[in-house]
Amino acid sequence: MFEQTFKNIDDILHKDAGCGSELDYVEQTSWVLFLKYLDDFEKDKQTAAELSGKSYTKIIETEFQWNVWAAPKRLKRGSLSEVEMDHNAMTGDDITDFVNIKLFPYLKKFKTTAESADTIEYKIGQIFSELKNRIQSGYTLRGVIDLIDQLRFRTHAEKHEMSHLYESKIKNMGNAGRNGGEYYTPRPLIKTIVKVVAPEIGNTVYDGAVGSAGFLCEAFNYLKQSKKLSTADTVTLQKNTFYGKEKKSLAYIIGIMNMILHGIEAPNIVHDNTLSINLADIQEKDRYNVILANPPFGGKERAEVQQNFPIKTGETASLFLQHFIKILKAGGKAGIVIKNTFLSNTDNASISLRKLLLENCNLHTVLDLPGGTFTGAGVKTVVLFFEKGSSTKKTWFYQLNLDRNLGKTNPLNEKDLAEFVEFQKTQKESENSWTVDISALSEVEMDLSAKNPNTPEDAPLRQPVEILKNMAALDKESAEILNSISEIL
């Protein structure tokens, strides 16, 4: 039902003048979806309070509760229990005026009135401070609300299905233009990175380029399944584990919504430019145990932003990598996606950055990904796995060679990466994997783009003498066959 509902919502939004692409559909669906989720969240809290003999005060005032403004119900005629939508529910200009003039301003205020930033009240205020209702027609809005009102977020199965479908919508954004692909890293790759980094409960996990929060959501799923959780573990995962920053408003909203749908009630995501932080200002209290990220590549930062970094470069991904190295705790672990040109670029900034990484961290693993891993992006990428605290002595490389071309209809899957996960545990050498002694690299360039020495070489070209010898042998064999046939005849 959820999947068909999403399709129907997109069909409705497609006809609205305020929504021009898949990105708009996701953004506008997100805020309505969030308010329906919040209504079910409050119902669950109220039920839990009543079962324990306590009272529960709703976060949202009566006038702004879902069942009052969005989906008021009445008993069906002739029924004592079955309800239907109240035909007097707002629509047209009435509902758009209410949303734009009353609802959004009311919800924005939570950002200033919430007790702290780790509460759902603060997240409500944050979300609606960043959002704008782009649905111009009140009749379109009414249609979207009516469809979303059919969805439920009460059971674990319902929440799991909804989070899965929301992920699918985010994935579709990659084909929607307007840099939609920035928001989506293939989930099989994220799951693999999380497995290799292997965070533990009690670690703080950070993504400074959070996007749709795929890394944080998968780390949450991984930790939930890592052991039987105590009450204290659950509180730790909810409040003191996952942190992120996101520069762009739409990605920020999607990231928060995605985490909420995965079960994190008040995500610690901040709407801010990570690169605006001067590295010299980062203190021990600001650091994290685990970093998982796919920073945007190909972007350029202004000169004033570059001043925050010791290695000056306009390349966004290179600035992010400096940030990640600095903000990682000693003994901390990281899995970072970056363009494969990082391994071999000869400009001063790239060489300095490789030296910084190798001298301050143990770059123990590099996963070399095939082209097409990122749908719509023609760049080749690698994943850097490192631990902070000791310099790199040896680096294990794994080259993912597949017997097919990756693309939209043939994406990367977890099975493709299974051998890498297995071999990485012991850093096994194979046709696809090898180890590089860092001391053997040129101290000038520190080029890490080592060729796989275990790849079977093509058969060498034969020398002319050998070719003539083989031809003579074949001629002799042919003559013997002809003689045999003559004798028979």
N, C-alpha and C positions, 0 to 999 in steps of 0.2 A: 504493500500500500504506500509506503514512504516514497519509493522510487517513482511511482506514477504521480504522486502528489507533487513532487519536485518538477517533473516534466510539465504538469499542468500549470504550475506557478510560472515557469519560464515562458510558456505559451501566452499567459496573460500579460506578463511584463513586456514581452516582445512588442505588444501593441501600444505600450505607453510611451509618450513622447519624451519622458524623462529618463528612460532606460535604453541605452543604445548598444550594449554588448553583454557578453557573458559575465564580465567583471561587475557591471551594474546589477545584473540579476543576483549574483552572489551577495553583493553588499546589501541590497534591499531585502532580499530574503533573510539575511543574517539578523537584522535588527528586529524584524517581526518574529522570527524564530526564537530569538533570545527572550523576548517578552513572554512568549508562550511557555518556553522552558522555565522562566522565572515563576510563572503561575503554578506550574506543576511542582517546582522546587518548594514553593511556599506551602502547597497542599501537603507534601511529604513531611515537611517540618512540623506542620500543625498536627498531623496525624500522629507522628512520633511523640510530640509533647503530650497529646491527650492520652496516649497509651501509658505514659509514665506519670500521669496525674498532674502534669504541669500545664501552664498556659503559654500561648505563643502569640506574640504581637507581630503582625505582618509588616514587612519592610515597606511595602507600597501602600499608600493611602487609598481609601475606598474608591474615590473618584477615578483613580488611575489604574485600578486593578483590571486585569484582562477580561474577567467576566462581567465588568460594568461597562467599559467603553468599547471593547473590541468584539466580544462574543456574549452579549447578554442572552440568557436562555429563559424559556417559559415552558410550562407543561403543555404537552400536546393535548388537543381537544379530546376529551373522553378517556384520558389516561391519568392515573394517579402517580406514575413514576417516570414515564418516558418524556424527555424534554426535546425541544427544538429551538432553533435560533429565533429570537424575538424579532418579529417583522418590523418593529420600530427601531431596530439597531441603526446607528448612524451610517450614512453613506454619502456619496457625492461630496459637495463642498463642506458639509457639516463635519465629516470625518477628517478631511485633510486640514481644515482649520483647527480642529481639536488637537491633532497630532503636531502640527507645526507651531501653534501658538501656545498650547497648554502642556501637552505631554512631554515633548522634548525639553523645554525649559525646566520643567519639574524634575525630570530624571537627571539633567546635567548637575543640579544642585547637590546631588549626593556626593560629588567629588569633594566638596568643601565641608559637608556636614558629617561624613563618615568618620568613625573613631580612628581608623588607621588604614594604610594602603593595602593590607592583606585581608580585607573584608570584601564580601560580595557587594556591599553598599558602595564602596569606593569604585569597584569595577563597573557598576551601573553608571556612576557619574562619569567615569573615564570614557566608556563606550559612547555615551550620548553627547559627550563634549566633542567627539571626533566625527560623529555621523551627521548626515543631513538626509532628510526624507526627499528622495528624488522622484518618487511616484507622484506624478502630477494629477492624475485623475483619481478622484475619490471612489469612483466605481471600480477602477483597477485595484485600488487598495482594499476595498471591501472584498473583492474576489480573492485576493491573496490571503487576507485574514481568515476568510471562511475555509479555505483549504488548509491553512496551517492549524486552525482550531481542531481539525480532525486528528492531528498528530498527538501522540502521547509520549511523555518522557518519564514514566513512572517506574518501569521495571528495568533491570539490567539489560535484558535482551533488546528492549526498545531503544535504550540509550546506545547500545553497541551498534544496532542497525543504523540509527540516525548518524552516528559518528562516521560510519563506513560510507554512507551516501554523501555526507558533507565532504569527505575526503575526495570522493569522485567528482564533485562539483569543482573543488579546488583544482583538481587535475585538469579538468576541461578548460579552466582559465588559461592554461598554457597555450591554447590554440586560439585565444580570443583577441590577440593583439594587445597593444598598450602595456607591453612588458609583463603580461600575465604569467609567462613562464618563470619569472623570478620567484614566484610564490610556491613553486612545487618542485621538490626533490623526489625522485622515484622512491617509493616506500620500501621496496626490497633492498635498495642500497642503504637507506637509513637504518633499517632493522639490522643489516649486516654490520654497519659501523658501530651500532649500540652493542651488539654481541661481542665484538672484538674489544671495545673499550671497557665493557663490563662494569658499569657503575654499581655502587653498593648503597644500601639504605644508610642514610647518615651523610652521604656525599651531597654537596651542592652542585647542581648541573646547570650550565649556562650556555645560552646561544645569543650572541650579540648581533646576529642578523636573522631574527627569528622567523620572518616570513609567515607562513601558515602554521608555524610551531610544530612541524612534523617531527623534528628531532626530540623536542620535549615530550610530545605525546607518546612517541615510541619508547622513550626512556621510562616514562611513567608506566606503560604497559609491561615493560621488561622488569621493572622493580616490583610491580604488583605480583608478578608470577615467580619472583626469585626465591620467596620463602613464605611461610605462613605469617601473615602480618599481625602484630599486636596492635592494641589501640594506640600506643605511642608511635608505632611505625606509621600508622594511617595518618595521624596528625602531622608527623614529620613530612610525609609525602605531600600532603595537602598544603602545608604552609611554609615549610623551610627547605625545600629541595630544588624547585624549578624556577629559573630566573631568565629573563630575556629582555632584549631591547629591539625596537623596530622603528625605523625612520618614517616609513610611508603609512599614511592613515588607513588605507584600505587593507593592507597586509596586517596592520596592527589589530584591526577589528576582527579579521578572519582568524588570526592567530589566537586571540582571546576566545572567540566562539568555538574554535576547534578544540582547545584545551578544556573548555567547560563541557562540551559534548563528550569528551573522553573521560570526564569524571573529576576534573580539577576545579573545584568550586570558585576559587578566587585567584586566578593566575597572576603570578608576580611578573607581569610584562609591562615595561615602561615604553611610552611613545616618545622616543628620543633618538637623536643621531649618535650612535655609539662612537663614531670617529671624532666627535666634538670634545671628547675627554682627553686632556693632556696626559700622556703616559707618566709624566713626572709626578702627577697628583695621585696616582693609584697607590693605595696603601694595603697592608696585609689584610685588613678587615674587608677590603673590596674584592678579594680574590676568591676563586672557586676551585673545587676539587676536580671537576670534569667539564670539559668544553666540547660541544658537538655543534658543528656549523657548516653551512655552505654559503660563505659570503658572496655577494654579487661580484661577478667579474666583468671586466670591460668598461666599468664606470670610471669616471675621473672626479677627483675632489679638488676643491678650490685651494689656493695657496695658503690661506689662513688656517685651513684644516690640516694641511700638511705640516704646519709648524708644531702640531701636537706630537710629532713623531721624530725620533732621532734619525731614522733613515727616510730622507725626503723623496717622495714619489707621488705622482697623481693617481696611480693605479689603486683602485678601491680595495681589491683583494689583498694587495701587499700591505696596505695600511691595517686592514683587519687582522692579518696574520701577526703583525707586530703587537697589536692590541691583545690578541689571544695569548701570545707568549708571555706578555707582561702580567696579565690578569689571572694566569693559572697559578695555583698554589704550588709550592715545592712538593714534589711527589705526585702532583696532579697529572691527569691523563687527558688526551685530546684526540679527536678524530675530525679532521678538517678537509673539506673538498676544495680543490684549487685547480686552476688551469695547469696543464702539464708543462707549459713553457716556463713555469717557476723553476723547474729542475735544471734548465740549461740557458736561460736568458743571460746575455753577457753585459748588460748595462750595469753600472755601478750599484744601483739600488738593489737589483736582483741578487748580485753576488754578495753584497753586504747582508741581505736578508737570509740567504742560505747559510752564511757563516754564523749569523746570530742564532738561527735555529739549531745548527749542529753543535755550537759551543755551549748553549744553555739548556739544551734538551737532548734526550735520547730518541732520535728519529728511528724507531725500531722497525717500522713497516711502511712500505709505499705500495698502494694498490693502483695499478695502471688500468684505467677503464677504456673500453673501446668507444669510438665515435658513435653518436646516436644514443648514448646513455641518457642524455637530456633531450627530450623531444623538442624540436624547434630550435635547438642550439647546436651550431656546427662545431663548437670547440671540443677538444679532447681534454679530459680532466684526470687528475689523480687524487687519491685520498692519502693524506699524511697522518700517520698514527705516531704520537710521541708522548713521552713523559718528561716532566720538567725536573731538573735537579742534577743531572749529570750529562756530560758531553756525549756525542754519538761516536761509537767505535765501529760498529757494523750496522748496515741497514739491509733488511730483507725485502726484496722486490717480488711482486706477483703481477704478472701480465695476464689480464683476463682476455683470453682468445676464444671467441665463440665461432660456431660453424654457421652463423647467420648474421645478417645485418639488422641492427636494432633500429626501431622506428616506432611511430604512433601505433601501428597495428601489430607490432612485434616487439613489445617492450622488454626491458630487463626483468628477470624474475629471481626469486630466492634460490632456485635450483642452480641457476647460472653461477651463483656465488658460493655454493656449498663447498666446493673444493678449496677455495681460498680460505674460508673459515676454518676448515679442518687442517690444512697445511700450515696456517699461520700459528697455530698453537705450538708447533715444534719448529717452525720456520724451515720446513722441509724443502729441499732442492728438487726440482723437476724440470720438465721441458718448459714450464710456464713460470718457474720461480728460481731465484738465485740470490746470493748474498754479496754485497759490496763492502770491501774494507775501506773505510773513510780515509785512513791514513795514506791510501794509495792514490787519492784524488789530487789534482793540481791545487796547490795552496793559493794560487792566484784566482782561479775561476770557481773552484769547488763545484764543478759540473756533475750533477747527479743523474744525468740522462744516460746511464750505463746501458749498453746493449746486452740483451739476454745471451749469455755465453752457452746456455744449454739448449738453445733452439737448433734443431737438426739443420745442418747446412745443406743447401742444394748440391746435388752431385757435381763435382768439378768437371770442367770441360776436358774431353780426352785429347791427348797429344796426337799429331798427325801420324807418327810411327805406329801408335796403337790402333788407330783407325784403319790404316793400310793392312796391318797384320790381321785384324778381324775380317776385313774384306776378302783377303786371300784365303782365310779359313773357310768363309762362307762359299767362295767360288769352288774350293776343293770339295766341300760337302755337296754342292749342287752337281758337280761333275760325277761324283760317285753315285748319286741318285739316278742321274740320267743313264749311266752305264748299266745299272741294275735293271732299269726299265727296258733297255735295248736287249739285254740278255733274255728277259722274260718273253719279249715279243719274238 
